[in-house]
């Protein structure tokens, strides 16, 4: 690396040597101390301009560089569900950076687990060597960079799951004023990662390197990790690797320039085992079902015995389900279903399909849909249009009132789990058929971004005379009642950061039913949602209007265990008449009532909870909507209030007393 004295150093030395005698300037010792001070790393981010890609409320980016590591109010937070969470700091100069100190979390916990630190030397953003973490457990981290970097700006990137808020109390980066000329290290490129399947056991990597201010004088390949392999051409751009075995092997390309600086890049090859013979991968695996006859459990359908069976409970609704958990990723090619009560009986399912778990929702397997199966056809073998790789398989029975399955055989072999984004119908409201209630489903726009983030769940209930779905179940109504109506707005869809299920109480094709939801069926629907989507079980909420609002209150009174909060709107019941009404005291409640729709109902309930259910105030609040009546003027106004969702999604079951 080439260096010449910086302008600052030259100026200081010139003043010291050019004004008075050495004694007047402090003598040789003073000169030595001041020169050493210039070379001592300092916190170069302190009080520097800071900007962020997103900011939550008053937790501003400048708080991350104000020097305060003690106050929880002095921190930067980007908020949850923002896909990009970047904190940029302008150093207002150029510095040689050597280490960092990072203070994160809330009080004494919630550290940021995964993050990256980048620098910009005027040619674009690049990662700082040794500054990234993927499994951090500390709220205070001190890191010395594996290689000093010269930078004008610094960028912090939070990589934690979207549901986690990245809290940065302080980001301190230490360095010294940089020289006016510095060698830029070369940039190595090892090429793309590769994947092979045995018996193929060799690959070739084509790499290279560039140097912005000189020339690349040498290249060197080394193996970093994984099963040991044989390398050929390790000092050239092209590396031949042989003798690979099952696993992931990582190789590093190091480039050296004419000033001795180095740059590295890594590449991997994942070796899968040779394809295995197809077997029945469902045999003996864990199973569950939407409902079951107590004497004919789901396990009977994967026990290898054709004289036993699973039989559903009695249901008016169709679309009961039978799930098989394969335990790990499997490549499934087809299925054989043994139906009815025996091989010769006439009680076979007439309509069914198979679905595979996509990491965030269930997807119909092409080639598995059966309609019009004769009741005396008790065995159906299906070859899928293309193999599917999945961890779970579901049989959806479209018959009612009973579904019967003597054995499910899945033809497959072990596979490699997908890391690609999921492909669920996100950012829009769709129809879902379910054995409890058919419903309108909304998944947040960012739902497919990763396979780990779990999302809050809102169960939204219509009133006694309302509906969310077309009678023929062709789709969601153009103007459904309740929260479901708000998704007609593109801005509302973009703002909603929760899974929303709006069940339809009325039976399909007849529109029969009173619109009154059943407690046990709603709790079972919540359990179905936990199986069908990535639900954050700490944030499950009920809301409803009119009769649906009554049901939300009754749910809180009779079984608030799974709930983090409820939002009853325009309720008409008198919950204070219930002997167990005090169960609502600790449950966060935000009630809405119209000005002309007996607004005393929520105020009376809150007063009862505050004064007759033990010491202290309840967790209830209420809003009276001016001009609101017992119609959309109240519930549509309430559901359009974005502040409601800011409050609601902060409520957690684990925070309740």
C-alpha positions as CSV (number, residue, x, y, z in Angstrom):
1,X,0.0,0.0,0.0
2,X,1.4,3.4,-1.0
3,X,1.0,6.3,1.5
4,X,2.1,9.9,1.7
5,X,1.5,12.2,4.7
6,X,-2.0,13.5,4.9
7,X,-2.7,17.2,4.5
8,X,-3.8,17.4,8.2
9,X,-0.6,15.8,9.4
10,X,1.5,18.0,7.2
11,X,-0.3,21.1,8.4
12,X,0.0,20.3,12.1
13,X,3.7,19.4,11.8
14,X,4.3,22.6,9.9
15,X,2.7,24.7,12.6
16,X,4.6,22.9,15.3
17,X,8.0,23.3,13.6
18,X,7.5,26.7,12.1
19,X,6.3,28.8,15.1
20,X,8.8,29.3,17.8
21,X,11.4,27.0,19.3
22,X,10.9,23.3,20.1
23,X,10.6,24.3,23.8
24,X,7.8,26.8,23.0
25,X,5.9,24.0,21.0
26,X,6.3,21.6,23.8
27,X,9.6,20.0,22.8
28,X,10.3,16.6,21.2
29,X,8.0,14.8,23.7
30,X,5.1,17.0,22.8
31,X,5.7,16.5,19.1
32,X,5.7,12.7,19.6
33,X,2.6,12.8,21.7
34,X,0.7,14.9,19.1
35,X,1.8,12.7,16.2
36,X,0.8,9.6,18.2
37,X,-2.6,11.2,18.9
38,X,-3.2,11.7,15.1
39,X,-2.5,8.0,14.6
40,X,-4.8,6.8,17.5
41,X,-8.1,5.5,16.1
42,X,-11.1,7.7,17.1
43,X,-14.9,7.3,16.8
44,X,-15.4,8.8,13.4
45,X,-19.2,8.3,13.4
46,X,-19.9,10.4,16.5
47,X,-22.4,13.2,15.7
48,X,-22.0,12.6,12.0
49,X,-25.0,13.0,9.6
50,X,-27.1,9.8,9.7
51,X,-29.9,8.8,7.4
52,X,-32.1,5.6,7.2
53,X,-34.2,3.7,4.6
54,X,-37.0,3.6,7.2
55,X,-37.7,5.1,10.6
56,X,-40.3,4.2,13.2
57,X,-41.9,7.2,14.9
58,X,-39.4,9.2,17.0
59,X,-36.6,6.7,16.9
60,X,-34.5,8.7,14.5
61,X,-31.2,7.6,12.8
62,X,-29.2,10.4,14.4
63,X,-29.8,8.8,17.8
64,X,-27.5,5.9,16.7
65,X,-24.5,8.3,16.6
66,X,-25.3,10.7,19.5
67,X,-22.9,8.9,22.0
68,X,-25.7,7.8,24.3
69,X,-25.6,4.0,25.0
70,X,-27.8,4.1,28.1
71,X,-31.1,5.6,27.2
72,X,-33.6,3.3,25.4
73,X,-35.3,6.4,24.0
74,X,-32.0,7.3,22.2
75,X,-31.9,4.7,19.4
76,X,-32.8,4.2,15.8
77,X,-35.6,1.8,14.9
78,X,-36.7,1.1,11.3
79,X,-40.0,-0.5,12.4
80,X,-41.2,-4.0,11.5
81,X,-41.9,-5.5,8.1
82,X,-39.7,-3.2,6.1
83,X,-37.7,-5.3,3.7
84,X,-34.8,-2.8,3.5
85,X,-33.4,-1.6,6.8
86,X,-30.3,0.5,6.2
87,X,-28.6,3.1,8.4
88,X,-26.1,5.3,6.5
89,X,-23.5,7.6,8.2
90,X,-21.6,10.3,6.3
91,X,-18.1,10.5,7.8
92,X,-17.6,14.0,6.3
93,X,-14.1,13.1,5.4
94,X,-12.1,10.0,4.5
95,X,-10.8,7.7,7.2
96,X,-8.9,4.4,7.5
97,X,-11.3,2.2,9.5
98,X,-10.1,-0.5,11.8
99,X,-12.8,-1.6,14.2
100,X,-16.4,-1.0,15.4
101,X,-18.5,-1.1,18.5
102,X,-22.3,-1.9,18.1
103,X,-24.9,-1.4,20.9
104,X,-28.3,-2.8,20.1
105,X,-31.5,-4.1,21.7
106,X,-34.1,-2.9,24.2
107,X,-33.1,-2.6,27.8
108,X,-30.9,-5.6,28.3
109,X,-32.1,-7.9,25.6
110,X,-33.3,-8.3,22.0
111,X,-29.9,-8.0,20.3
112,X,-29.7,-7.8,16.5
113,X,-28.8,-11.3,15.5
114,X,-27.8,-10.8,11.9
115,X,-26.2,-7.7,10.3
116,X,-23.7,-6.5,7.8
117,X,-21.5,-3.4,7.7
118,X,-20.5,-1.8,4.4
119,X,-18.2,1.1,3.4
120,X,-18.1,3.5,0.5
121,X,-14.8,4.9,-0.6
122,X,-16.4,6.9,-3.4
123,X,-16.6,3.9,-5.8
124,X,-19.7,2.2,-4.4
125,X,-20.8,0.1,-1.4
126,X,-18.6,-2.9,-0.4
127,X,-18.7,-5.2,2.7
128,X,-16.2,-4.5,5.5
129,X,-14.2,-7.7,6.0
130,X,-14.9,-9.3,9.3
131,X,-17.7,-6.9,10.3
132,X,-20.8,-9.1,9.6
133,X,-22.6,-11.4,12.1
134,X,-25.2,-14.1,11.5
135,X,-25.8,-15.5,15.0
136,X,-25.0,-12.6,17.4
137,X,-26.4,-13.0,21.0
138,X,-24.9,-9.9,22.6
139,X,-26.3,-6.3,22.9
140,X,-22.8,-5.0,22.9
141,X,-20.3,-6.1,20.2
142,X,-16.8,-5.0,19.6
143,X,-15.2,-6.1,16.3
144,X,-11.8,-5.5,14.8
145,X,-11.9,-5.7,11.1
146,X,-9.9,-8.4,9.4
147,X,-8.6,-5.9,7.0
148,X,-8.6,-2.0,7.4
149,X,-10.7,-0.1,4.8
150,X,-10.7,3.4,3.6
151,X,-14.1,5.0,3.6
152,X,-16.1,8.2,3.2
153,X,-19.4,6.6,4.4
154,X,-20.5,3.6,6.5
155,X,-23.7,1.6,6.1
156,X,-25.3,-0.7,8.6
157,X,-27.8,-3.3,7.2
158,X,-30.0,-5.3,9.5
159,X,-30.7,-8.9,8.3
160,X,-33.0,-10.1,11.1
161,X,-36.5,-11.5,10.1
162,X,-39.0,-8.9,9.0
163,X,-41.2,-9.3,12.1
164,X,-38.2,-8.2,14.3
165,X,-37.5,-4.5,15.0
166,X,-33.8,-3.7,14.6
167,X,-32.9,-1.5,17.5
168,X,-29.5,0.4,17.2
169,X,-28.6,2.4,20.3
170,X,-25.1,3.3,19.0
171,X,-22.8,2.5,16.0
172,X,-19.3,3.5,16.7
173,X,-16.6,3.0,14.0
174,X,-13.0,3.8,14.9
175,X,-10.3,5.0,12.5
176,X,-7.8,7.6,11.6
177,X,-7.7,10.3,8.9
178,X,-6.6,8.6,5.8
179,X,-3.6,9.3,3.6
180,X,-4.2,11.3,0.4
181,X,-3.2,8.3,-1.7
182,X,-4.0,4.7,-0.9
183,X,-3.8,1.5,-2.9
184,X,-7.2,0.0,-3.7
185,X,-7.2,-3.7,-3.2
186,X,-8.1,-6.0,-6.1
187,X,-11.6,-7.4,-6.5
188,X,-11.8,-11.2,-6.9
189,X,-14.7,-13.0,-8.5
190,X,-14.8,-16.8,-7.9
191,X,-17.9,-17.3,-10.1
192,X,-21.4,-18.7,-9.3
193,X,-22.2,-21.4,-6.8
194,X,-22.9,-24.8,-8.2
195,X,-24.8,-27.9,-7.4
196,X,-24.3,-31.5,-8.6
197,X,-25.8,-34.9,-7.9
198,X,-23.7,-38.1,-7.5
199,X,-22.3,-40.0,-9.3
200,X,-21.1,-36.7,-10.8
201,X,-18.2,-35.8,-8.5
202,X,-16.2,-33.0,-10.2
203,X,-16.7,-29.3,-11.1
204,X,-14.8,-26.5,-12.7
205,X,-14.8,-22.9,-11.4
206,X,-13.9,-20.0,-13.7
207,X,-12.7,-17.1,-11.7
208,X,-10.9,-13.8,-12.2
209,X,-10.0,-10.5,-10.6
210,X,-9.6,-6.8,-11.5
211,X,-7.5,-4.0,-9.9
212,X,-8.7,-0.4,-10.2
213,X,-5.3,1.2,-9.7
214,X,-2.8,-1.4,-10.8
215,X,-2.5,-5.0,-11.9
216,X,-3.3,-8.4,-10.6
217,X,-0.1,-10.3,-10.2
218,X,-1.3,-13.7,-8.8
219,X,-4.4,-15.8,-8.1
220,X,-4.6,-18.6,-5.6
221,X,-7.4,-21.1,-4.8
222,X,-7.8,-22.8,-1.4
223,X,-10.5,-25.0,0.1
224,X,-12.2,-23.3,3.1
225,X,-14.6,-25.9,4.4
226,X,-16.6,-29.1,3.5
227,X,-15.5,-32.6,2.6
228,X,-11.9,-32.7,1.4
229,X,-11.6,-32.6,-2.4
230,X,-8.7,-32.6,-4.9
231,X,-7.7,-29.3,-6.5
232,X,-6.0,-28.8,-9.8
233,X,-5.0,-25.4,-11.3
234,X,-5.0,-23.7,-7.9
235,X,-2.8,-20.8,-9.2
236,X,-4.8,-20.1,-12.3
237,X,-8.2,-18.5,-13.0
238,X,-9.7,-21.9,-13.7
239,X,-9.9,-24.4,-10.8
240,X,-10.8,-28.1,-11.4
241,X,-12.1,-29.9,-8.4
242,X,-12.5,-33.7,-8.3
243,X,-13.3,-36.4,-5.7
244,X,-16.3,-34.5,-4.3
245,X,-18.6,-36.3,-1.8
246,X,-22.0,-35.5,-0.3
247,X,-22.2,-32.1,1.4
248,X,-21.2,-28.5,0.7
249,X,-17.6,-27.6,-0.1
250,X,-16.5,-23.9,-0.1
251,X,-13.5,-22.6,-2.0
252,X,-11.8,-19.2,-1.8
253,X,-10.1,-17.3,-4.6
254,X,-7.4,-14.8,-3.4
255,X,-6.1,-12.2,-5.8
256,X,-2.9,-10.2,-5.1
257,X,-2.1,-6.9,-6.8
258,X,1.3,-5.3,-7.6
259,X,1.3,-3.5,-4.3
260,X,0.7,-6.6,-2.3
261,X,-2.9,-5.9,-1.4
262,X,-5.3,-8.9,-1.6
263,X,-9.0,-9.4,-2.3
264,X,-11.0,-12.6,-1.9
265,X,-14.2,-14.2,-3.0
266,X,-15.8,-17.6,-2.1
267,X,-17.8,-20.1,-4.1
268,X,-19.5,-23.3,-3.1
269,X,-20.6,-26.6,-4.6
270,X,-23.4,-28.6,-3.0
271,X,-23.2,-32.3,-3.7
272,X,-26.5,-34.3,-3.4
273,X,-26.6,-38.0,-3.0
274,X,-27.4,-40.3,-5.9
275,X,-31.2,-40.5,-6.5
276,X,-32.8,-43.2,-4.4
277,X,-35.4,-45.7,-5.4
278,X,-39.0,-44.4,-4.9
279,X,-40.7,-45.7,-1.8
280,X,-43.8,-45.0,0.2
281,X,-42.6,-42.0,2.2
282,X,-45.9,-41.5,4.0
283,X,-45.7,-44.9,5.9
284,X,-45.7,-44.4,9.6
285,X,-45.3,-40.6,9.4
286,X,-47.1,-38.1,11.8
287,X,-50.6,-37.2,10.5
288,X,-53.4,-34.9,11.5
289,X,-56.9,-34.1,10.1
290,X,-59.5,-31.4,10.0
291,X,-61.8,-33.7,12.0
292,X,-61.9,-37.4,12.9
293,X,-64.1,-40.1,14.3
294,X,-62.6,-40.8,17.7
295,X,-62.5,-44.5,16.9
296,X,-61.0,-44.0,13.4
297,X,-58.0,-41.7,13.9
298,X,-55.7,-40.3,11.1
299,X,-52.9,-42.6,12.0
300,X,-54.9,-45.6,10.6
301,X,-54.3,-44.2,7.0
302,X,-50.5,-44.5,7.2
303,X,-50.1,-47.7,9.1
304,X,-49.7,-50.0,6.1
305,X,-52.9,-51.9,7.0
306,X,-55.8,-51.8,4.5
307,X,-58.3,-53.1,7.0
308,X,-58.1,-49.9,9.1
309,X,-59.1,-46.4,8.1
310,X,-59.4,-42.7,8.9
311,X,-62.9,-41.3,8.9
312,X,-63.8,-37.7,9.4
313,X,-66.4,-36.4,11.8
314,X,-69.8,-35.4,10.5
315,X,-69.7,-32.0,8.7
316,X,-72.1,-29.9,6.7
317,X,-69.1,-28.1,5.1
318,X,-66.8,-29.7,2.5
319,X,-63.0,-29.5,2.2
320,X,-62.0,-31.5,5.2
321,X,-58.3,-32.3,5.1
322,X,-55.8,-35.0,6.0
323,X,-52.1,-34.0,6.5
324,X,-49.0,-36.1,6.4
325,X,-45.8,-34.6,7.8
326,X,-42.8,-36.1,6.0
327,X,-40.4,-34.8,8.5
328,X,-38.0,-33.3,5.9
329,X,-37.9,-32.4,2.3
330,X,-39.0,-35.2,-0.1
331,X,-39.4,-35.4,-3.8
332,X,-42.9,-36.8,-4.3
333,X,-43.8,-38.3,-7.7
334,X,-47.3,-39.7,-7.1
335,X,-49.8,-41.1,-4.8
336,X,-52.1,-44.1,-4.3
337,X,-55.3,-43.6,-2.3
338,X,-57.3,-46.6,-0.8
339,X,-60.7,-45.2,-0.3
340,X,-64.0,-46.2,1.4
341,X,-64.6,-48.6,4.3
342,X,-63.2,-51.7,2.3
343,X,-62.0,-52.6,-1.1
344,X,-65.6,-53.7,-2.2
345,X,-67.8,-51.1,-0.5
346,X,-69.4,-48.1,-2.2
347,X,-68.4,-45.3,0.1
348,X,-65.4,-43.9,-1.8
349,X,-64.7,-40.2,-1.9
350,X,-66.0,-38.7,-5.2
351,X,-64.0,-35.5,-5.3
352,X,-60.6,-34.8,-3.8
353,X,-57.1,-33.3,-4.6
354,X,-53.6,-33.4,-3.1
355,X,-51.7,-30.3,-2.0
356,X,-48.1,-29.7,-1.1
357,X,-46.8,-27.3,1.6
358,X,-44.9,-24.4,-0.1
359,X,-43.3,-23.0,3.0
360,X,-46.1,-20.5,3.6
361,X,-49.3,-22.0,2.1
362,X,-50.7,-25.1,0.5
363,X,-50.5,-25.4,-3.3
364,X,-52.6,-27.9,-5.4
365,X,-50.3,-30.5,-7.0
366,X,-50.8,-30.6,-10.8
367,X,-52.1,-34.0,-11.8
368,X,-53.8,-34.7,-8.5
369,X,-57.3,-33.3,-8.9
370,X,-60.1,-35.9,-9.0
371,X,-63.7,-35.1,-9.7
372,X,-66.6,-37.6,-10.2
373,X,-64.9,-40.6,-8.8
374,X,-67.4,-43.5,-8.7
375,X,-68.3,-44.4,-5.1
376,X,-67.3,-48.1,-5.8
377,X,-63.9,-47.1,-7.1
378,X,-62.0,-47.6,-3.9
379,X,-58.4,-47.3,-5.2
380,X,-57.0,-44.4,-7.2
381,X,-53.3,-44.1,-8.3
382,X,-52.1,-40.7,-9.4
383,X,-48.9,-39.7,-11.2
384,X,-48.2,-36.0,-10.7
385,X,-47.6,-33.8,-13.8
386,X,-44.1,-33.2,-12.3
387,X,-42.5,-34.3,-9.0
388,X,-43.0,-31.8,-6.1
389,X,-40.4,-31.3,-3.4
390,X,-42.1,-30.6,-0.1
391,X,-42.1,-31.4,3.6
392,X,-45.9,-32.0,4.0
393,X,-48.7,-33.4,1.8
394,X,-52.4,-32.8,2.2
395,X,-55.4,-34.7,0.9
396,X,-58.4,-32.3,0.6
397,X,-61.8,-34.1,0.6
398,X,-64.5,-32.2,-1.2
399,X,-67.3,-34.5,-0.1
400,X,-69.6,-34.2,2.9
401,X,-70.6,-35.2,5.4
402,X,-68.0,-37.9,5.7
403,X,-64.5,-38.6,4.2
404,X,-62.9,-42.0,4.4
405,X,-59.3,-43.0,3.7
406,X,-57.9,-46.5,4.4
407,X,-54.4,-45.8,3.3
408,X,-52.4,-43.0,1.6
409,X,-49.2,-44.1,-0.1
410,X,-46.9,-41.4,-1.4
411,X,-44.2,-42.5,-3.9
412,X,-41.1,-40.4,-3.3
413,X,-37.5,-40.1,-2.1
414,X,-35.5,-37.6,0.0
415,X,-35.0,-34.2,-1.6
416,X,-33.4,-30.9,-1.0
417,X,-35.4,-28.2,0.7
418,X,-36.1,-25.1,-1.3
419,X,-34.7,-21.8,-0.2
420,X,-36.4,-19.8,-2.9
421,X,-39.2,-17.3,-2.0
422,X,-42.6,-18.8,-1.5
423,X,-45.3,-18.3,-4.2
424,X,-48.5,-17.7,-2.1
425,X,-51.2,-15.4,-3.3
426,X,-50.0,-12.4,-1.3
427,X,-51.1,-8.7,-1.4
428,X,-54.7,-9.6,-2.5
429,X,-57.9,-11.1,-1.0
430,X,-58.7,-14.7,-2.2
431,X,-61.3,-17.3,-1.5
432,X,-60.4,-20.3,0.6
433,X,-62.6,-23.4,1.2
434,X,-62.5,-24.8,4.8
435,X,-64.2,-27.4,6.8
436,X,-65.2,-24.8,9.5
437,X,-66.1,-21.8,7.5
438,X,-65.1,-20.8,4.0
439,X,-63.3,-17.5,4.2
440,X,-61.7,-14.5,2.4
441,X,-57.9,-14.6,3.0
442,X,-55.4,-11.7,2.8
443,X,-51.7,-12.3,3.1
444,X,-49.4,-9.3,3.4
445,X,-47.6,-8.1,0.3
446,X,-44.2,-9.0,1.9
447,X,-45.4,-12.5,2.9
448,X,-43.3,-14.3,0.3
449,X,-40.1,-12.4,1.0
450,X,-38.6,-15.1,3.2
451,X,-39.6,-18.5,4.7
452,X,-39.0,-17.7,8.4
453,X,-41.0,-14.6,9.2
454,X,-44.3,-15.3,11.1
455,X,-47.1,-12.8,10.8
456,X,-49.9,-11.6,13.1
457,X,-53.4,-13.1,12.5
458,X,-56.7,-11.2,12.5
459,X,-60.0,-13.2,12.5
460,X,-62.6,-10.7,11.3
461,X,-66.3,-11.6,11.7
462,X,-69.2,-10.1,9.8
463,X,-72.7,-9.4,11.3
464,X,-75.8,-11.6,11.5
465,X,-77.1,-10.4,8.1
466,X,-73.7,-10.0,6.4
467,X,-71.4,-12.1,4.3
468,X,-67.9,-12.0,2.8
469,X,-68.2,-14.6,0.0
470,X,-70.5,-15.2,-3.0
471,X,-73.2,-17.8,-2.4
472,X,-71.8,-20.1,-5.1
473,X,-68.3,-19.8,-3.6
474,X,-67.0,-18.3,-6.9
475,X,-65.0,-15.7,-5.0
476,X,-65.0,-12.9,-2.5
477,X,-67.9,-10.5,-2.8
478,X,-67.3,-7.2,-4.6
479,X,-68.3,-5.3,-1.4
480,X,-68.0,-7.8,1.5
481,X,-69.1,-6.8,4.9
482,X,-66.6,-5.7,7.6
483,X,-62.8,-5.6,7.5
484,X,-62.8,-7.6,4.2
485,X,-64.2,-4.5,2.4
486,X,-61.2,-2.4,3.2
487,X,-59.0,-4.6,0.9
488,X,-60.7,-3.0,-2.1
489,X,-58.3,-0.2,-1.5
490,X,-54.7,-0.6,-2.9
491,X,-53.3,1.7,-0.2
492,X,-54.9,-0.3,2.6
493,X,-53.6,-3.6,1.1
494,X,-50.1,-2.1,1.1
495,X,-50.4,-0.9,4.7
496,X,-51.7,-4.1,6.2
497,X,-49.0,-6.1,7.9
498,X,-51.0,-9.1,9.1
499,X,-52.8,-12.2,7.9
500,X,-56.5,-11.5,7.8
501,X,-59.1,-14.2,7.7
502,X,-62.7,-13.1,7.2
503,X,-64.9,-16.2,7.6
504,X,-68.3,-16.5,5.9
505,X,-70.8,-18.1,8.3
506,X,-73.5,-19.0,5.6
507,X,-73.4,-22.4,4.0
508,X,-72.3,-22.6,0.3
509,X,-74.8,-22.7,-2.5
510,X,-77.8,-22.2,-0.1
511,X,-76.8,-19.0,1.8
512,X,-78.5,-20.6,4.8
513,X,-77.4,-20.0,8.4
514,X,-78.1,-17.2,10.8
515,X,-74.7,-15.5,10.6
516,X,-73.9,-16.5,14.2
517,X,-70.3,-17.9,14.6
518,X,-69.6,-20.8,16.9
519,X,-66.9,-20.6,19.6
520,X,-65.4,-24.1,19.1
521,X,-65.5,-23.8,15.3
522,X,-63.6,-20.4,15.4
523,X,-60.9,-21.8,17.7
524,X,-60.6,-24.8,15.3
525,X,-60.3,-22.3,12.5
526,X,-57.4,-20.6,14.3
527,X,-55.7,-24.0,14.6
528,X,-56.3,-24.5,10.8
529,X,-54.7,-21.1,10.1
530,X,-51.6,-22.1,12.2
531,X,-51.2,-25.2,10.0
532,X,-51.9,-23.3,6.7
533,X,-49.9,-20.1,7.1
534,X,-46.9,-18.7,9.0
535,X,-48.8,-17.4,12.0
536,X,-47.2,-15.6,14.9
537,X,-49.1,-17.3,17.7
538,X,-48.2,-14.5,20.1
539,X,-50.3,-12.0,18.0
540,X,-53.7,-13.5,17.3
541,X,-56.7,-11.1,17.3
542,X,-60.5,-11.2,17.0
543,X,-62.6,-8.5,15.6
544,X,-66.2,-8.2,14.4
545,X,-69.1,-6.0,13.8
546,X,-72.6,-6.1,15.3
547,X,-73.2,-9.9,16.0
548,X,-69.6,-10.5,15.0
549,X,-68.6,-7.9,17.7
550,X,-70.7,-9.7,20.2
551,X,-68.9,-12.9,19.3
552,X,-65.5,-11.3,19.8
553,X,-66.5,-10.3,23.3
554,X,-67.9,-13.7,24.0
555,X,-64.6,-15.2,22.7
556,X,-62.7,-13.1,25.1
557,X,-65.0,-14.0,28.0
558,X,-65.1,-17.8,27.4
559,X,-61.7,-18.5,25.9
560,X,-59.2,-15.6,25.7
561,X,-56.2,-18.0,26.0
562,X,-55.0,-17.7,22.3
563,X,-55.9,-14.0,22.0
564,X,-53.6,-11.0,22.3
565,X,-56.5,-8.4,21.8
566,X,-60.0,-8.0,20.5
567,X,-61.8,-5.2,18.6
568,X,-65.6,-5.3,19.0
569,X,-67.4,-2.9,16.7
570,X,-71.1,-1.8,17.1
571,X,-71.7,-4.6,19.5
572,X,-75.3,-5.1,20.7
573,X,-75.0,-7.5,23.6
574,X,-74.8,-6.8,27.3
575,X,-71.6,-8.6,28.4
576,X,-71.9,-7.3,31.9
577,X,-74.7,-9.8,32.4
578,X,-72.2,-12.6,31.9
579,X,-70.9,-14.0,35.2
580,X,-67.4,-14.3,33.7
581,X,-67.2,-10.8,32.3
582,X,-64.2,-9.9,34.5
583,X,-62.2,-12.3,32.2
584,X,-62.0,-9.3,29.9
585,X,-60.2,-7.0,32.4
586,X,-56.7,-7.8,31.4
587,X,-57.5,-8.4,27.7
588,X,-56.5,-5.4,25.5
589,X,-59.8,-4.1,23.9
590,X,-60.5,-1.3,21.5
591,X,-64.2,-0.9,20.9
592,X,-65.9,1.4,18.4
593,X,-69.5,2.5,18.6
594,X,-71.6,4.9,16.6
595,X,-72.9,8.1,18.1
596,X,-76.4,7.1,17.2
597,X,-76.0,3.4,18.1
598,X,-76.2,3.3,21.9
599,X,-72.7,4.6,22.6
600,X,-73.2,3.9,26.3
601,X,-72.5,0.1,25.6
602,X,-68.7,0.3,25.5
603,X,-68.5,3.0,28.2
604,X,-70.7,0.9,30.5
605,X,-68.5,-2.1,29.9
606,X,-65.3,-0.2,30.5
607,X,-66.7,1.3,33.7
608,X,-67.7,-2.2,34.9
609,X,-64.3,-3.7,34.2
610,X,-62.5,-0.7,35.9
611,X,-64.6,-0.6,39.0
612,X,-66.0,-4.1,39.6
613,X,-63.3,-6.5,38.5
614,X,-60.5,-5.9,41.0
615,X,-58.0,-3.1,41.5
616,X,-56.6,-1.1,38.7
617,X,-57.9,0.1,35.3
618,X,-58.8,-2.4,32.6
619,X,-57.0,-2.7,29.3
620,X,-60.1,-1.5,27.4
621,X,-60.4,1.7,25.4
622,X,-63.3,2.8,23.2
623,X,-64.0,5.3,20.5
624,X,-67.4,6.8,19.6
625,X,-67.7,7.7,15.9
626,X,-69.5,11.0,15.3
627,X,-72.6,10.5,13.2
628,X,-72.2,6.8,13.2
629,X,-75.2,4.5,13.1
630,X,-75.6,0.7,13.2
631,X,-74.3,0.4,9.7
632,X,-71.2,1.0,7.6
633,X,-71.0,4.6,8.8
634,X,-69.6,3.0,12.0
635,X,-67.8,-0.2,11.1
636,X,-66.4,1.0,7.7
637,X,-65.1,4.1,9.4
638,X,-63.6,2.1,12.2
639,X,-61.9,-0.5,9.9
640,X,-60.5,2.4,7.8
641,X,-58.7,3.9,10.9
642,X,-55.0,3.0,10.3
643,X,-54.2,4.0,13.9
644,X,-56.2,0.9,15.0
645,X,-53.8,-1.5,13.3
646,X,-50.7,0.4,14.7
647,X,-52.1,-0.2,18.2
648,X,-53.4,-3.7,17.5
649,X,-50.3,-5.3,16.0
650,X,-48.3,-4.1,19.1
651,X,-50.4,-6.2,21.4
652,X,-48.9,-9.6,22.3
653,X,-50.4,-12.5,24.3
654,X,-47.1,-12.8,26.2
655,X,-47.4,-9.2,27.4
656,X,-50.8,-9.8,29.1
657,X,-50.7,-10.1,32.9
